[in-house]
Amino acid sequence: MFDVAIIGCGPVGALAANLLGKSGLKVLVLEKEINPFPLPRAVHLDHEMMRLFQSAGVINDVLNDMRDTQGHLHIGADYGVMRYMGTVGKPRPYGWSNDYFFYQPELENHLRQALKQYPNVELRLGSEFDSLAQTDSDAVLTIKTTQGTINEKVRWVIACDGASSKVRKSLGIKLEDLQFEEPWLVVDAEVDGDVQFPNFTGVPEEADLQQLSVMLCDPKRPTTVVPGRGNHRRWEMMLLSGEDDQSMMQPDKVLELVGPYLNGVPHKIVRAATYRFHGLIAEQWRLGQVFLAGDAAHQTPPFFGQGMCHGLRDVANLAWKMSAITQGLSHEALLDTYQIERDPHVRSVISSAIEAGKYICILDPQKAAERDATVRRKVAQNELPNTAAELIPAIQSGVIATETTKAGVRFIQPHINGHLMDNLIQADWKLFVTGEKAAQAAKTFIDKDMSDYDMSVTDVTTLEDGGAILSWLKEAEADSVLVRPDFYVYGTALNDVSGLLTSLLGHMQMNVNLEKSA
């Protein structure tokens, strides 16, 4: 019997398998295709995903195929800068850049190859989910293989089988429609030179258009130009009323659309495909022993590049909780916090993407001019996020001490003596305290009541991190902070580290009302 079966081995499923494999769980991964899909689909991720790759031990595999870029630029109908969310010269408090672009077939291959180090993970390619039956404590999967149909018994199932999820459909789970759907043409190309942009006005001196995701909010045809890894570039172009999908994907038409950006630049069109950009969220993320993750649970317009990031956060959330349950640190009910934590988080970011999509997709010239003026006014008054990373909200409820400051936010990752913090402090749970006395009190409490926890205790006054964590604590008006295995803050305390740890025990033992008090 397997602890976990993962349906689908795209980036989300593959990261789940790596995280669970590293935790020692017995994992079955089912993927109906033998090889990764050979063409690019998702292209962007952020610092939080890089930190997850770091924690999964795959960062050195994927890093060389990532392109570290410089943020986002929105251009108005008058071809003047409307909104600049650049990252040049800004701090990297989480240890990584805000924006990375990648080539999905390469990423999938790296994540699959990394699974070979885990004898407790079995990857079965050419094996397709057919159906399942559940009891209160396990599930039996029926699987189609080239040799016939087989059954496997598992404790939990994570469905990472994409937007048209067969698992979700088999469970009868409906999708909530957030009322946004627009048709777009996506063109991927290999470009041996700089993309040629129109003469935009108001571009900041430090902004390099070749290193930015450029959104041209032109009512004649809204267009995004994305700097992929290496020589990969992507154009996303809105289809207009009356335009037919098939005709818009024809080579002559594609060249007509992207040609102005490639005048005299050697290039090769790799793919042209039409999509419906929409916002959808599953009504249920858990049914019995089955959990939906990634596109199976939610789909977002791509305007902030968070689609795959959502899925990677999903499985990071599930992985530490499943690991804690198998270690005997908590009960099965801990997994009920999955949707409690993730749904509002995803919903907030998708709503931001939809709002951006609504103003990007304006086709009326007068309304577009009004939009430009409104957005510029809000930018001038600092009413909009300065970077895409600022769009990501804190966890509002679940396994967090909501009564404490900064509970649910992502915790920083400073450099310590030139090394990223997580590489030096590798415990699942990280407790940072101020002073030797507090550190000793925490260690005594942990030895007595939490000896089964993989928890580090660090006196921040001894860290050579440039005072980063001390500054963070000062801002939080706290002297200690407890960080979860997925790098979100469980909670903080002032002169009461024992109370903070007692609070965590209550959550893990399910002695609290998770919807209200945490």
DRENSE-200780 format. One record per residue (C-alpha): residue in three letters; x, y, z; residue number from 0. Coordinates in steps of 0.2 Angstrom, whole numbers, plus 5000, padded with zeros to 4 digits. Each point is the difference from the previous one (the first is absolute). Layout:
- ALA X Y Z NUM
...
% end
This chain:
- MET 5000 5000 5000 0
- PHE 5006 5017 4996 1
- ASP 4999 5015 5011 2
- VAL 4996 5012 4985 3
- ALA 4995 4998 4982 4
- ILE 5003 5015 4989 5
- ILE 4990 5001 4984 6
- GLY 5010 5009 4987 7
- CYS 5019 5004 4999 8
- GLY 5001 5018 4993 9
- PRO 5009 5012 5011 10
- VAL 4987 5000 5014 11
- GLY 4999 4981 5001 12
- ALA 5019 4998 4999 13
- LEU 5003 5013 5013 14
- ALA 4988 4991 5012 15
- ALA 5009 4984 4997 16
- ASN 5017 5008 5004 17
- LEU 4993 5008 5016 18
- LEU 4991 4984 5006 19
- GLY 5015 4989 4994 20
- LYS 5012 5010 5010 21
- SER 4989 4999 5015 22
- GLY 5000 4981 4999 23
- LEU 4983 4996 4995 24
- LYS 4996 4986 4988 25
- VAL 4994 5008 4984 26
- LEU 4993 4994 4984 27
- VAL 5000 5012 4985 28
- LEU 4989 4997 4985 29
- GLU 5003 5008 4983 30
- LYS 4991 4995 4985 31
- GLU 5013 5007 4988 32
- ILE 5017 4992 4998 33
- ASN 5009 5017 4997 34
- PRO 4997 5018 5006 35
- PHE 4989 5010 4988 36
- PRO 5014 5007 4988 37
- LEU 4993 5018 4998 38
- PRO 5000 5014 5012 39
- ARG 4984 5003 5010 40
- ALA 5003 5009 5017 41
- VAL 5015 5011 5000 42
- HIS 5001 5011 5016 43
- LEU 5003 4997 5018 44
- ASP 5006 5010 5015 45
- HIS 5012 5000 5015 46
- GLU 4988 4990 5010 47
- MET 5001 4986 4988 48
- MET 5019 5001 4999 49
- ARG 5000 4998 5019 50
- LEU 4989 4984 4998 51
- PHE 5012 4993 4987 52
- GLN 5014 5004 5012 53
- SER 4991 4991 5015 54
- ALA 4997 4985 4988 55
- GLY 5018 4999 4996 56
- VAL 4998 5003 4981 57
- ILE 5005 5018 4999 58
- ASN 5017 4996 4993 59
- ASP 4992 4990 4986 60
- VAL 4987 5013 4995 61
- LEU 5010 5016 5003 62
- ASN 5011 5000 4984 63
- ASP 4984 4999 4989 64
- MET 4992 5015 5009 65
- ARG 5000 5018 4993 66
- ASP 5001 5013 5015 67
- THR 4990 5015 4993 68
- GLN 4995 5017 5006 69
- GLY 4981 5001 5003 70
- HIS 4985 5007 4990 71
- LEU 4996 5015 4989 72
- HIS 4983 5005 4995 73
- ILE 4998 5012 4985 74
- GLY 4985 5011 4998 75
- ALA 4990 5003 4984 76
- ASP 5011 5015 4996 77
- TYR 5015 4989 5001 78
- GLY 5006 5008 5016 79
- VAL 5004 4991 5016 80
- MET 4985 4997 5010 81
- ARG 5007 4989 5014 82
- TYR 5018 4994 5004 83
- MET 5002 4986 5012 84
- GLY 5019 4998 4998 85
- THR 5012 4992 5012 86
- VAL 5017 5007 4994 87
- GLY 5010 5006 5015 88
- LYS 4986 4994 5013 89
- PRO 5004 4988 5014 90
- ARG 4997 4982 4999 91
- PRO 4994 4996 5018 92
- TYR 4995 4982 4995 93
- GLY 5017 4996 4993 94
- TRP 4995 4999 4982 95
- SER 4994 5011 4986 96
- ASN 4982 5005 4998 97
- ASP 4999 4993 4982 98
- TYR 5007 4985 4991 99
- PHE 4996 4993 4983 100
- PHE 5002 4982 4995 101
- TYR 4997 4988 4986 102
- GLN 4987 4987 5007 103
- PRO 5007 4984 4991 104
- GLU 5017 5004 5008 105
- LEU 4992 5003 5017 106
- GLU 4990 4984 5000 107
- ASN 5014 4990 4995 108
- HIS 5011 5006 5014 109
- LEU 4987 4997 5013 110
- ARG 4997 4982 4993 111
- GLN 5018 4996 5000 112
- ALA 5002 5006 5018 113
- LEU 4987 4986 5005 114
- LYS 5013 4987 4996 115
- GLN 5009 5003 5017 116
- TYR 4985 4995 5010 117
- PRO 4997 4981 5001 118
- ASN 4983 5004 5008 119
- VAL 4994 5008 4985 120
- GLU 4993 4990 4985 121
- LEU 4997 5009 4984 122
- ARG 4990 4991 4988 123
- LEU 4999 5008 4982 124
- GLY 4987 4994 4988 125
- SER 4988 4997 5014 126
- GLU 4983 5008 5000 127
- PHE 4988 5003 5014 128
- ASP 4983 4992 4996 129
- SER 4990 5001 5016 130
- LEU 5000 4998 5019 131
- ALA 4990 4994 5014 132
- GLN 5002 5006 5018 133
- THR 4998 4995 5018 134
- ASP 5002 5011 5015 135
- SER 5019 4997 5001 136
- ASP 5006 4996 4983 137
- ALA 4996 4999 4981 138
- VAL 5002 4987 4987 139
- LEU 5006 5006 4983 140
- THR 4996 4991 4983 141
- ILE 5014 5004 4988 142
- LYS 5001 4996 4982 143
- THR 5017 4995 4994 144
- THR 5007 4992 4984 145
- GLN 4999 4983 5008 146
- GLY 4982 5002 5005 147
- THR 4990 5007 5015 148
- ILE 5007 4999 5018 149
- ASN 4995 5006 5017 150
- GLU 5010 5009 5014 151
- LYS 4996 5004 5017 152
- VAL 5005 5016 5007 153
- ARG 4997 5011 5016 154
- TRP 4999 5017 4990 155
- VAL 4998 5005 4982 156
- ILE 5006 5017 4994 157
- ALA 4992 5004 4983 158
- CYS 5012 5011 4990 159
- ASP 4993 4995 4983 160
- GLY 4996 5017 4993 161
- ALA 4986 5011 4995 162
- SER 4990 4986 4993 163
- SER 5003 4989 5015 164
- LYS 4993 4983 4998 165
- VAL 5001 4998 5019 166
- ARG 4990 5015 5003 167
- LYS 4987 4995 4988 168
- SER 4999 4983 5007 169
- LEU 4996 5007 5017 170
- GLY 4987 5012 4993 171
- ILE 5008 5015 5007 172
- LYS 4994 5016 4991 173
- LEU 5010 5016 4996 174
- GLU 4995 5017 5006 175
- ASP 5001 5012 4985 176
- LEU 5007 5017 5005 177
- GLN 4992 5008 4984 178
- PHE 5016 5003 4990 179
- GLU 5003 4992 4983 180
- GLU 5009 5007 4985 181
- PRO 5008 4992 4985 182
- TRP 5018 5002 4997 183
- LEU 5013 4994 4988 184
- VAL 5017 4994 5007 185
- VAL 5015 5000 4989 186
- ASP 5017 4993 5006 187
- ALA 5016 5003 4990 188
- GLU 5018 4998 5000 189
- VAL 5008 5017 4997 190
- ASP 5018 5003 4997 191
- GLY 5001 5019 5004 192
- ASP 4990 5014 5009 193
- VAL 4981 5001 4998 194
- GLN 4996 5016 4991 195
- PHE 4988 5011 5010 196
- PRO 4990 5016 4995 197
- ASN 5006 5016 5007 198
- PHE 4993 5000 5017 199
- THR 5000 5016 5010 200
- GLY 5004 5002 5019 201
- VAL 5010 4984 5001 202
- PRO 5011 5001 5016 203
- GLU 5019 5002 4997 204
- GLU 5004 4984 5009 205
- ALA 4986 4990 4991 206
- ASP 5007 4987 4986 207
- LEU 4986 4995 4989 208
- GLN 5009 4984 4996 209
- GLN 4999 4995 5018 210
- LEU 4982 5005 5004 211
- SER 4983 4992 4997 212
- VAL 4992 5014 4989 213
- MET 4981 5002 5000 214
- LEU 4995 5011 4986 215
- CYS 4982 5005 5004 216
- ASP 4996 5006 4983 217
- PRO 4981 5000 4996 218
- LYS 5004 4995 4982 219
- ARG 5007 4984 5007 220
- PRO 5006 4997 5018 221
- THR 5017 4991 4999 222
- THR 5012 4993 5013 223
- VAL 5019 4997 4995 224
- VAL 5009 4988 5012 225
- PRO 5018 4997 5001 226
- GLY 5002 4981 5002 227
- ARG 5016 4991 5004 228
- GLY 5014 5000 4988 229
- ASN 4994 5006 4983 230
- HIS 4982 4995 5003 231
- ARG 4987 5014 4999 232
- ARG 4982 5000 5002 233
- TRP 4986 5011 4993 234
- GLU 4982 4999 5007 235
- MET 4988 5010 4989 236
- MET 4981 5002 5003 237
- LEU 4989 4994 4986 238
- LEU 4987 5013 4995 239
- SER 4982 4997 4996 240
- GLY 4997 4990 4984 241
- GLU 5017 4993 5000 242
- ASP 5001 4981 4997 243
- ASP 5012 4989 5011 244
- GLN 5006 4989 4986 245
- SER 5003 5015 4987 246
- MET 5009 5010 5014 247
- MET 5012 4985 5003 248
- GLN 5005 4999 4981 249
- PRO 5019 5003 4997 250
- ASP 4997 5015 4989 251
- LYS 4988 5009 5013 252
- VAL 5012 4996 5014 253
- LEU 5014 5008 4991 254
- GLU 4990 5015 4996 255
- LEU 4996 5002 5018 256
- VAL 5018 4998 5007 257
- GLY 5009 5006 4985 258
- PRO 5001 5018 5006 259
- TYR 5009 4994 5016 260
- LEU 5013 4990 4990 261
- ASN 5005 5011 4985 262
- GLY 5016 4994 4994 263
- VAL 5003 4989 5015 264
- PRO 5003 4981 4997 265
- HIS 4986 4990 5008 266
- LYS 4991 4983 4999 267
- ILE 4981 4999 5005 268
- VAL 4999 4985 5011 269
- ARG 4981 5000 5004 270
- ALA 4984 5010 4998 271
- ALA 4985 4995 5010 272
- THR 4984 5008 5005 273
- TYR 4994 4999 5018 274
- ARG 4985 5007 5011 275
- PHE 5007 5010 5014 276
- HIS 4988 4997 5014 277
- GLY 4998 5000 5019 278
- LEU 4994 4984 5008 279
- ILE 5001 4992 5018 280
- ALA 4994 4983 5005 281
- GLU 4986 5000 5013 282
- GLN 5008 4986 5009 283
- TRP 5019 4997 5001 284
- ARG 4998 4984 5011 285
- LEU 4988 4986 4998 286
- GLY 5004 4986 5012 287
- GLN 5018 4995 4997 288
- VAL 5002 5009 4984 289
- PHE 5007 5018 4998 290
- LEU 5000 5011 4985 291
- ALA 5015 5010 4996 292
- GLY 5006 5012 4986 293
- ASP 4989 5003 4985 294
- ALA 4989 4985 5006 295
- ALA 4995 5012 5015 296
- HIS 5001 5017 4992 297
- GLN 5004 5010 4984 298
- THR 5005 5018 4998 299
- PRO 5003 5012 4987 300
- PRO 5019 5002 4997 301
- PHE 5002 5018 5003 302
- PHE 5011 4999 5015 303
- GLY 5008 4983 4995 304
- GLN 4993 4991 5016 305
- GLY 4991 4985 4992 306
- MET 5014 4987 5003 307
- CYS 5005 5009 5016 308
- HIS 4983 4996 5008 309
- GLY 5002 4982 4996 310
- LEU 5017 4999 5008 311
- ARG 4994 5008 5015 312
- ASP 4985 4988 5001 313
- VAL 5012 4985 5001 314
- ALA 5012 5008 5012 315
- ASN 4985 5003 5012 316
- LEU 4995 4982 4998 317
- ALA 5017 4992 5001 318
- TRP 5005 5007 5017 319
- LYS 4983 4995 5007 320
- MET 5000 4982 4993 321
- SER 5017 4998 5007 322
- ALA 4995 5007 5017 323
- ILE 4986 4987 5001 324
- THR 5010 4985 4995 325
- GLN 5013 5006 5014 326
- GLY 4986 4999 5012 327
- LEU 5001 5019 5004 328
- SER 4982 5003 4995 329
- HIS 4983 4992 4994 330
- GLU 4992 4998 4984 331
- ALA 4990 5015 5003 332
- LEU 5015 5011 4997 333
- LEU 4997 4998 4982 334
- ASP 4983 5008 5001 335
- THR 5011 5016 5002 336
- TYR 5006 4998 4982 337
- GLN 4985 5009 4992 338
- ILE 4998 5012 5015 339
- GLU 5017 5006 4997 340
- ARG 5002 4999 4981 341
- ASP 4983 5005 4993 342
- PRO 5000 5018 5007 343
- HIS 5018 5002 4995 344
- VAL 4997 4994 4982 345
- ARG 4984 5010 4999 346
- SER 5008 5016 5004 347
- VAL 5014 4998 4987 348
- ILE 4988 4995 4987 349
- SER 4989 5014 5004 350
- SER 5015 5012 4997 351
- ALA 5004 4992 4984 352
- ILE 4982 5001 4994 353
- GLU 4999 5019 5005 354
- ALA 5016 5002 4990 355
- GLY 4993 4990 4986 356
- LYS 4985 5011 4999 357
- TYR 5010 5016 4998 358
- ILE 5012 4992 4988 359
- CYS 4986 4994 4989 360
- ILE 4991 5016 4998 361
- LEU 4997 5003 4981 362
- ASP 4991 5016 5000 363
- PRO 5013 5014 4997 364
- GLN 4991 5013 5011 365
- LYS 4998 4988 5015 366
- ALA 5018 4995 4997 367
- ALA 5006 5018 5002 368
- GLU 4990 5001 5016 369
- ARG 5008 4984 5006 370
- ASP 5017 5007 4997 371
- ALA 4997 5016 5009 372
- THR 4992 4990 5015 373
- VAL 5014 4988 5001 374
- ARG 5013 5013 4999 375
- ARG 4992 5010 5014 376
- LYS 4999 4985 5011 377
- VAL 5019 4996 4997 378
- ALA 5004 5018 5004 379
- GLN 4990 4999 5016 380
- ASN 5009 4983 5004 381
- GLU 4983 4991 5000 382
- LEU 5006 4985 4990 383
- PRO 5013 4987 5004 384
- ASN 5018 5005 4995 385
- THR 5005 4982 4995 386
- ALA 4990 4984 4995 387
- ALA 5006 4992 5016 388
- GLU 4990 5012 5010 389
- LEU 4984 4993 4993 390
- ILE 5002 4984 5010 391
- PRO 4990 5001 5016 392
- ALA 5003 4992 5017 393
- ILE 4991 4984 5005 394
- GLN 4985 5006 5010 395
- SER 4994 4985 5009 396
- GLY 5006 4982 5003 397
- VAL 5016 4994 5009 398
- ILE 5005 5018 5005 399
- ALA 4999 5009 5016 400
- THR 4989 5014 4993 401
- GLU 5000 5010 5016 402
- THR 5019 5004 4998 403
- THR 5008 5012 4989 404
- LYS 5005 4995 4982 405
- ALA 4992 4983 5002 406
- GLY 4998 4992 4983 407
- VAL 5013 5011 4990 408
- ARG 5014 4993 4991 409
- PHE 5016 5000 5010 410
- ILE 5016 5008 4994 411
- GLN 5016 4990 4995 412
- PRO 5015 5011 5003 413
- HIS 5018 4995 4996 414
- ILE 5010 4994 5015 415
- ASN 5019 5001 4997 416
- GLY 4996 5000 4982 417
- HIS 4989 4985 5000 418
- LEU 4981 4999 4998 419
- MET 4992 4998 5017 420
- ASP 4990 4984 4995 421
- ASN 5016 4991 4995 422
- LEU 5007 5003 5017 423
- ILE 4985 4998 5011 424
- GLN 4991 4985 4992 425
- ALA 4987 4994 5013 426
- ASP 4982 4999 4996 427
- TRP 4995 5012 5013 428
- LYS 5011 5015 5003 429
- LEU 4999 5010 5016 430
- PHE 5009 5016 5001 431
- VAL 5002 5009 5017 432
- THR 5009 5014 5008 433
- GLY 5013 4997 5013 434
- GLU 5008 4984 5008 435
- LYS 4988 5000 5014 436
- ALA 4985 4998 4988 437
- ALA 5009 4988 4989 438
- GLN 5003 4989 5016 439
- ALA 4982 5001 5005 440
- ALA 4994 4995 4983 441
- LYS 5012 4985 4999 442
- THR 4994 4994 5017 443
- PHE 4982 5001 4995 444
- ILE 5003 4991 4984 445
- ASP 5010 4986 5008 446
- LYS 4986 4997 5013 447
- ASP 4984 5002 4989 448
- MET 5006 5000 4981 449
- SER 5014 4988 4999 450
- ASP 4992 4992 4985 451
- TYR 5001 5017 4990 452
- ASP 5014 5004 4988 453
- MET 5002 5017 5007 454
- SER 5015 5012 5000 455
- VAL 5003 5013 5013 456
- THR 5010 5015 4995 457
- ASP 5005 5015 5010 458
- VAL 5000 5014 4988 459
- THR 5012 5011 5009 460
- THR 5013 4987 4995 461
- LEU 4996 5000 4982 462
- GLU 5011 5009 4987 463
- ASP 4986 5004 4989 464
- GLY 5002 5019 5000 465
- GLY 4987 5002 5013 466
- ALA 4986 4995 4988 467
- ILE 4990 4989 5012 468
- LEU 5002 5011 5014 469
- SER 4993 5014 4989 470
- TRP 4986 4989 4995 471
- LEU 4996 4996 5019 472
- LYS 5001 5019 5004 473
- GLU 4987 5004 4986 474
- ALA 4989 4986 5007 475
- GLU 5002 5006 5018 476
- ALA 5005 4983 5005 477
- ASP 5016 4991 5006 478
- SER 4996 4983 4993 479
- VAL 4993 4993 4984 480
- LEU 4995 4982 4996 481
- VAL 5001 4995 4981 482
- ARG 4991 4986 4993 483
- PRO 5008 4987 4988 484
- ASP 4992 5009 4985 485
- PHE 5009 5016 5006 486
- TYR 4984 5009 5005 487
- VAL 5000 5008 5017 488
- TYR 4990 4989 5013 489
- GLY 5001 5015 5013 490
- THR 5010 5012 5010 491
- ALA 5002 5003 5019 492
- LEU 5006 5013 5011 493
- ASN 5008 4994 5017 494
- ASP 4989 4984 4998 495
- VAL 5009 4987 4989 496
- SER 4993 4986 5010 497
- GLY 4982 5006 4996 498
- LEU 5004 5001 4982 499
- LEU 5006 4981 5000 500
- THR 4985 4995 5011 501
- SER 4989 5009 4986 502
- LEU 5008 4989 4987 503
- LEU 4997 4984 5010 504
- GLY 4981 5005 5001 505
- HIS 4999 5002 4981 506
- MET 5009 4984 4996 507
- GLN 4990 4990 5012 508
- MET 4984 5008 4993 509
- ASN 4994 5008 5017 510
- VAL 4995 5016 4992 511
- ASN 4987 5007 4988 512
- LEU 5010 5003 4985 513
- GLU 4987 5010 4991 514
- LYS 5000 5013 5014 515
- SER 5015 5000 5012 516
- ALA 5013 4995 4987 517
% end
